[in-house]
Amino acid sequence: MISQLPDELKDRILECLNTRNAARTALLSSQWREVWLRHGRLLFDWGFEKLGTVGSTRMAFGKMVSDILLLRSGPVKTFKLEYGPEPTQSDLEVWCRYLSRNGIEDLHLSFRTVGDERHEPKYKLPICLFSCPTIKHLSLGSFFIDFPANARLGSVFPCLTSLQLVDCVVSVHRANGTSPSCPNLEELVFQNCVHIENLLTSVPKLKLLGAWDQPVGIDWEWFKPRFLVVTSLFMTAKLLLFKNAGVAKPSFPTALNIEELWLHDFSFAAEAFTASIQLLKECPNLLTLGIVLEDEPSFMRARETISRMLENSSGWLNDHDLCRLENVEIRSFTGSRQEMLFVKAILSNTPALERLVIMESDDFDDAQALKLSRELLCFPRASPKAQVLFVDSNTMFGSRNSKEKRKENGVENKFSCLVRKENWKKKRMRRQNVPNGRKTKFLPFWRGK
């Protein structure tokens, strides 16, 4: 009988179910009820849309969440609330107070409204979370983050290792010229946040920094020390045109630690392209490079000077700049002249290159892919072991209809690049010039743990 299974196995079964169906297992028997009450993974996300919660009142939804929380007989390690009627601030305070006292490690709270262009914070982050001793991963959407006025150096988020912020406003009360630090933070990712420069002036263990769609850019003085210590950097390319840089084109210091770099909305427009290349040249130990081309075809705004520069790659790039680069992935590839010249420049100046993955745009047809792959096949490469792979975007992310549906539901956003992609063997790809017929695996966007 299924009820006779070990409790550990029952808990694993509950992890495979959404929260509503997991709760229903309590009706099977008293044994399942005990396992459910000890279950420490609660997800109230977009999956609830298919389970009859659409149209629930704020009061009913808040009561449901409160009842599920307060009936726990064990610690709640994971709590995700990203769907449903928006709770009241008082409900949120009660939930966070309970979670902070009951072993929460992974907390996701996002209340962004699909289609809301104001992106104004809807809630204030409960003060109890700043001193929570167990929380390791925190993801917030639409919050006003007001650090406590009495926060001492190193006294906030003592165990936090990963922080993601979307549509948030940061406020810090500096006492005696100091501001709180996050001593164990390793990953910081933010999108469309205000006053981000007030956040965590001291992050000694930071390894990954991600920034997207900042309304007023990024302050150069805030970015520079973090740029020098991180090993992975994810950015929208236009943010490389820093505000308050003191000069029109900031001079990047040499970043010896960066091994992984991703640039989103990569453009061949003169100023943005120049800044991107300057950044690349200051990362001598770079191993993985990812580029997501902007949606608008770059060649429509690229100047003739950039085209001439691309034709003569030795003028802006050489094999010493990217001598350790092994993996390159280019997404939203349309096959324009500028894009092809850029790909050839990469192939010509990367002596250690092992794999170049080109992910086609949605309107890329097989005939065009075959033509361009043949052209690249005949192009000389600095690395004798370099492989070029063309990947169909529909097989990578599903059909266009399913992608549009996810976008309408608010699931797809700029942070999708930080989700580890699974089942790589199922991805269809065209292989080109693979030595000895060896099979290759697709280069993941995110080095998931």
ZIDAGI-V587249 format. One record per pair of residues at least 24 apart in sequence whose C-alpha atoms are under 8 Angstrom apart, sorted by the first residue. I is the first residue (numbers start at 1). J is the second residue. If there is no record, write none. Layout:
i->I j->J
i->I j->J
//
This chain:
i->3 j->29
i->3 j->31
i->3 j->32
i->7 j->35
i->10 j->35
i->11 j->35
i->11 j->36
i->11 j->39
i->14 j->39
i->15 j->41
i->18 j->43
i->18 j->47
i->19 j->43
i->19 j->44
i->20 j->48
i->20 j->51
i->37 j->71
i->37 j->72
i->37 j->73
i->37 j->74
i->38 j->72
i->38 j->73
i->38 j->74
i->38 j->75
i->39 j->72
i->39 j->74
i->39 j->75
i->39 j->76
i->40 j->74
i->40 j->75
i->40 j->76
i->40 j->77
i->40 j->78
i->41 j->76
i->41 j->77
i->41 j->78
i->41 j->79
i->42 j->76
i->42 j->78
i->42 j->79
i->42 j->80
i->43 j->78
i->43 j->79
i->43 j->80
i->43 j->81
i->44 j->79
i->44 j->80
i->44 j->81
i->44 j->82
i->44 j->83
i->44 j->84
i->45 j->80
i->45 j->81
i->45 j->82
i->45 j->83
i->45 j->84
i->46 j->82
i->46 j->83
i->46 j->409
i->46 j->411
i->48 j->83
i->48 j->84
i->53 j->84
i->54 j->84
i->56 j->84
i->56 j->85
i->57 j->85
i->58 j->85
i->58 j->86
i->58 j->87
i->58 j->88
i->59 j->87
i->61 j->85
i->61 j->87
i->62 j->87
i->62 j->91
i->66 j->95
i->69 j->95
i->69 j->98
i->74 j->102
i->75 j->102
i->75 j->103
i->75 j->104
i->76 j->102
i->76 j->103
i->76 j->104
i->77 j->102
i->77 j->103
i->77 j->104
i->77 j->105
i->77 j->106
i->78 j->104
i->78 j->105
i->78 j->106
i->78 j->107
i->79 j->104
i->79 j->106
i->79 j->107
i->79 j->108
i->80 j->107
i->80 j->108
i->80 j->109
i->81 j->108
i->81 j->109
i->81 j->110
i->82 j->108
i->82 j->109
i->82 j->110
i->82 j->111
i->83 j->110
i->83 j->111
i->86 j->111
i->89 j->123
i->89 j->124
i->92 j->126
i->93 j->126
i->96 j->126
i->96 j->128
i->96 j->129
i->97 j->126
i->97 j->128
i->97 j->129
i->100 j->128
i->100 j->129
i->100 j->132
i->100 j->133
i->100 j->134
i->100 j->135
i->101 j->132
i->103 j->134
i->103 j->135
i->104 j->134
i->104 j->135
i->105 j->134
i->105 j->135
i->105 j->136
i->105 j->137
i->106 j->135
i->106 j->136
i->106 j->137
i->106 j->138
i->107 j->135
i->107 j->137
i->107 j->138
i->107 j->139
i->108 j->138
i->108 j->139
i->108 j->140
i->109 j->139
i->109 j->140
i->109 j->141
i->110 j->139
i->110 j->140
i->110 j->141
i->110 j->142
i->111 j->141
i->111 j->142
i->112 j->141
i->112 j->142
i->112 j->167
i->114 j->408
i->114 j->409
i->114 j->410
i->119 j->167
i->120 j->167
i->120 j->168
i->121 j->167
i->121 j->168
i->121 j->169
i->129 j->157
i->130 j->156
i->130 j->157
i->131 j->155
i->131 j->156
i->131 j->157
i->131 j->158
i->132 j->157
i->132 j->158
i->133 j->157
i->133 j->158
i->133 j->159
i->134 j->159
i->134 j->160
i->135 j->159
i->135 j->160
i->136 j->160
i->136 j->161
i->136 j->162
i->137 j->161
i->137 j->162
i->137 j->163
i->138 j->162
i->138 j->163
i->138 j->164
i->139 j->163
i->139 j->164
i->139 j->165
i->140 j->164
i->140 j->165
i->140 j->166
i->140 j->168
i->141 j->165
i->141 j->166
i->141 j->167
i->141 j->168
i->142 j->166
i->142 j->167
i->142 j->168
i->143 j->167
i->143 j->168
i->143 j->169
i->144 j->168
i->144 j->169
i->144 j->170
i->144 j->171
i->145 j->169
i->145 j->170
i->145 j->171
i->146 j->170
i->146 j->171
i->146 j->172
i->147 j->171
i->147 j->172
i->147 j->173
i->148 j->172
i->148 j->173
i->149 j->173
i->149 j->174
i->149 j->175
i->150 j->175
i->151 j->179
i->151 j->180
i->152 j->179
i->152 j->180
i->153 j->178
i->153 j->179
i->153 j->180
i->153 j->181
i->154 j->180
i->154 j->181
i->154 j->182
i->154 j->183
i->155 j->180
i->155 j->181
i->155 j->182
i->156 j->180
i->156 j->181
i->156 j->182
i->157 j->182
i->158 j->182
i->158 j->183
i->158 j->184
i->159 j->183
i->159 j->184
i->159 j->185
i->160 j->184
i->160 j->185
i->161 j->185
i->161 j->186
i->161 j->187
i->162 j->186
i->162 j->187
i->162 j->188
i->163 j->187
i->163 j->188
i->163 j->189
i->164 j->188
i->164 j->189
i->164 j->190
i->165 j->189
i->165 j->190
i->165 j->191
i->165 j->193
i->166 j->190
i->166 j->191
i->166 j->192
i->166 j->193
i->167 j->191
i->167 j->192
i->167 j->193
i->167 j->194
i->168 j->192
i->168 j->193
i->168 j->194
i->169 j->193
i->169 j->194
i->169 j->195
i->169 j->196
i->170 j->194
i->170 j->195
i->170 j->196
i->170 j->198
i->170 j->199
i->171 j->195
i->171 j->198
i->171 j->199
i->172 j->198
i->172 j->199
i->197 j->222
i->206 j->230
i->207 j->231
i->207 j->232
i->208 j->232
i->208 j->233
i->208 j->234
i->209 j->233
i->209 j->234
i->210 j->234
i->210 j->235
i->211 j->235
i->211 j->236
i->212 j->236
i->212 j->239
i->212 j->414
i->213 j->239
i->214 j->239
i->216 j->243
i->217 j->241
i->217 j->242
i->217 j->243
i->218 j->242
i->218 j->243
i->219 j->243
i->219 j->244
i->219 j->245
i->220 j->244
i->220 j->245
i->221 j->245
i->227 j->255
i->228 j->253
i->228 j->254
i->228 j->255
i->228 j->256
i->228 j->257
i->228 j->258
i->229 j->255
i->229 j->257
i->229 j->258
i->230 j->257
i->230 j->258
i->231 j->257
i->231 j->258
i->231 j->259
i->231 j->260
i->232 j->258
i->232 j->259
i->232 j->260
i->232 j->261
i->233 j->258
i->233 j->260
i->233 j->261
i->233 j->262
i->234 j->261
i->234 j->262
i->234 j->263
i->234 j->264
i->235 j->262
i->235 j->263
i->235 j->264
i->236 j->263
i->236 j->264
i->236 j->265
i->236 j->266
i->237 j->263
i->237 j->264
i->237 j->265
i->237 j->266
i->237 j->267
i->237 j->272
i->237 j->276
i->238 j->265
i->238 j->266
i->238 j->272
i->240 j->272
i->240 j->275
i->240 j->276
i->241 j->272
i->241 j->275
i->249 j->275
i->251 j->278
i->252 j->278
i->252 j->279
i->252 j->282
i->253 j->282
i->254 j->282
i->254 j->283
i->254 j->284
i->255 j->282
i->255 j->283
i->255 j->284
i->256 j->283
i->256 j->284
i->256 j->285
i->257 j->283
i->257 j->285
i->258 j->283
i->258 j->285
i->258 j->286
i->259 j->283
i->259 j->285
i->259 j->286
i->259 j->287
i->259 j->288
i->260 j->286
i->260 j->287
i->260 j->288
i->260 j->289
i->261 j->286
i->261 j->288
i->261 j->289
i->261 j->290
i->262 j->289
i->262 j->290
i->262 j->291
i->262 j->292
i->263 j->290
i->263 j->291
i->263 j->292
i->264 j->291
i->264 j->292
i->264 j->293
i->264 j->294
i->265 j->291
i->265 j->292
i->265 j->293
i->265 j->294
i->265 j->295
i->266 j->291
i->266 j->292
i->266 j->293
i->266 j->294
i->267 j->293
i->267 j->294
i->267 j->298
i->268 j->298
i->268 j->299
i->268 j->301
i->268 j->302
i->268 j->306
i->268 j->338
i->269 j->298
i->269 j->301
i->269 j->302
i->269 j->303
i->269 j->306
i->270 j->302
i->270 j->303
i->270 j->305
i->270 j->306
i->277 j->316
i->280 j->321
i->280 j->322
i->281 j->317
i->281 j->321
i->281 j->322
i->282 j->321
i->283 j->321
i->283 j->322
i->284 j->321
i->284 j->322
i->284 j->323
i->284 j->324
i->285 j->322
i->285 j->323
i->285 j->324
i->285 j->325
i->286 j->322
i->286 j->324
i->286 j->325
i->287 j->324
i->287 j->325
i->287 j->326
i->287 j->327
i->288 j->325
i->288 j->326
i->288 j->327
i->288 j->328
i->289 j->325
i->289 j->327
i->289 j->328
i->289 j->329
i->290 j->328
i->290 j->329
i->290 j->330
i->290 j->331
i->290 j->445
i->291 j->328
i->291 j->329
i->291 j->330
i->291 j->331
i->292 j->330
i->292 j->331
i->292 j->332
i->293 j->330
i->293 j->331
i->293 j->332
i->293 j->333
i->294 j->332
i->295 j->332
i->297 j->334
i->297 j->336
i->298 j->338
i->299 j->336
i->299 j->337
i->299 j->338
i->307 j->338
i->310 j->338
i->310 j->341
i->310 j->342
i->310 j->345
i->311 j->341
i->313 j->345
i->317 j->345
i->317 j->349
i->318 j->349
i->319 j->348
i->319 j->349
i->319 j->350
i->319 j->351
i->320 j->349
i->321 j->349
i->322 j->349
i->322 j->350
i->323 j->349
i->323 j->350
i->323 j->351
i->323 j->352
i->324 j->350
i->324 j->351
i->324 j->352
i->324 j->353
i->325 j->350
i->325 j->351
i->325 j->352
i->325 j->353
i->326 j->350
i->326 j->352
i->326 j->353
i->326 j->354
i->326 j->355
i->327 j->353
i->327 j->354
i->327 j->355
i->327 j->356
i->327 j->443
i->328 j->353
i->328 j->355
i->328 j->356
i->328 j->357
i->329 j->356
i->329 j->357
i->329 j->358
i->329 j->359
i->329 j->443
i->330 j->356
i->330 j->357
i->330 j->358
i->330 j->359
i->331 j->358
i->331 j->359
i->331 j->360
i->331 j->361
i->332 j->359
i->332 j->360
i->332 j->361
i->332 j->362
i->333 j->358
i->333 j->359
i->333 j->360
i->333 j->361
i->334 j->360
i->334 j->361
i->334 j->363
i->334 j->364
i->335 j->368
i->335 j->372
i->344 j->376
i->344 j->379
i->347 j->380
i->347 j->381
i->347 j->382
i->347 j->383
i->348 j->380
i->348 j->381
i->348 j->382
i->349 j->381
i->349 j->382
i->350 j->382
i->350 j->383
i->351 j->381
i->351 j->382
i->351 j->383
i->351 j->384
i->352 j->382
i->352 j->383
i->352 j->386
i->353 j->382
i->353 j->383
i->353 j->385
i->353 j->386
i->354 j->383
i->354 j->385
i->354 j->386
i->354 j->387
i->355 j->386
i->355 j->387
i->355 j->388
i->355 j->389
i->356 j->386
i->356 j->387
i->356 j->388
i->356 j->389
i->357 j->388
i->357 j->389
i->357 j->390
i->357 j->391
i->357 j->442
i->357 j->443
i->358 j->388
i->358 j->389
i->358 j->390
i->358 j->391
i->359 j->390
i->359 j->391
i->359 j->392
i->359 j->393
i->360 j->390
i->360 j->391
i->360 j->392
i->360 j->393
i->361 j->392
i->361 j->393
i->362 j->393
i->362 j->394
i->362 j->400
i->373 j->432
i->377 j->432
i->377 j->433
i->385 j->435
i->387 j->431
i->387 j->432
i->387 j->433
i->387 j->434
i->388 j->431
i->388 j->432
i->388 j->433
i->389 j->429
i->389 j->430
i->389 j->431
i->389 j->432
i->390 j->429
i->390 j->430
i->390 j->431
i->391 j->428
i->391 j->429
i->391 j->430
i->392 j->428
i->392 j->429
i->395 j->427
i->395 j->428
i->396 j->427
i->396 j->428
i->417 j->445
i->417 j->446
i->418 j->445
i->418 j->446
i->419 j->446
i->419 j->448
i->420 j->444
i->420 j->445
i->420 j->446
i->420 j->447
i->420 j->448
i->421 j->445
i->421 j->446
//
